[in-house]
Amino acid sequence: MTRIDFHSNVGDSLLYACRLARKAYQASQPLVVLGEPARLRAFDEKLWTFSPLDFVPHCMAGTPLAAHTPVVLAANLDDLPHHQVLLNLGATVPAQFARFERLLEVVGNAHDELIAGRERYRFYRDRGYALNNYKQGS
């Protein structure tokens, strides 16, 4: 069964997601980042600028380098090279999340993110998934 970790109260969800991507990369855990195209573009840009001393190799799914790149950005979960860790930046439950060993959910402080995060949490809980919660700050 997929392990699901919720990271909530994170402030800037894209910045926090960059830190999670860096952590996965440093731990040699291939990562797929799922989100809507506009959000993925913003995440891609943030990965280049969030830390001047860190580089997190990443590319879009479907490119020739995707199979050899540790962090793959995807708008859907079709034809992916990695199925270890999924980082969901989308507002909805990923349709094929159970194919992954681990799912990371990041919930920022914006009202719409909180509402969507609560809905996803209820979805997983109601289906019997054990949920790990990591609430940042206070």
C-alpha positions, 0 to 999 in steps of 0.5 A, spaced: 500 500 500 502 506 498 505 510 504 502 517 504 505 523 507 502 530 508 506 536 509 501 542 511 502 549 513 508 550 509 507 557 507 509 557 500 508 550 497 512 551 491 518 553 495 517 547 500 516 542 494 523 544 492 526 542 498 522 536 498 525 534 491 532 536 493 531 531 499 529 526 494 535 527 489 540 527 495 537 520 497 537 518 490 530 517 490 527 518 483 521 523 484 515 524 479 512 531 480 505 532 478 501 538 477 497 542 472 502 545 466 502 552 469 504 550 476 509 545 473 512 551 469 512 555 476 515 549 480 521 548 474 523 556 475 523 555 482 527 549 482 532 553 478 532 559 483 530 556 490 537 555 493 544 558 489 548 552 492 543 547 490 542 543 483 536 538 482 536 535 475 529 535 472 526 535 466 519 534 463 516 527 462 516 525 455 523 528 453 528 523 451 532 524 458 526 523 462 528 516 463 535 518 466 533 524 470 532 523 477 526 528 478 521 528 472 515 533 472 509 531 469 502 533 467 499 526 467 501 519 470 502 516 463 508 513 461 513 515 467 520 512 468 519 512 475 514 509 480 518 510 487 515 517 489 510 522 487 510 529 489 503 531 488 502 539 486 495 538 483 489 540 487 486 533 486 487 526 488 492 523 482 488 518 478 494 513 479 497 514 485 497 507 488 502 505 482 507 509 487 511 506 493 510 513 496 506 519 495 507 526 498 502 531 498 504 539 500 498 543 502 500 551 503 497 556 507 492 559 501 485 558 502 484 554 496 490 549 497 487 548 504 480 546 502 483 542 496 488 539 501 482 537 506 478 533 500 484 529 498 486 527 506 479 525 507 479 521 500 485 517 502 483 516 509 476 514 507 479 508 503 484 506 509 490 509 507 495 510 513 496 518 513 503 521 516 502 528 517 508 533 518 505 540 520 510 545 519 510 552 523 504 553 528 
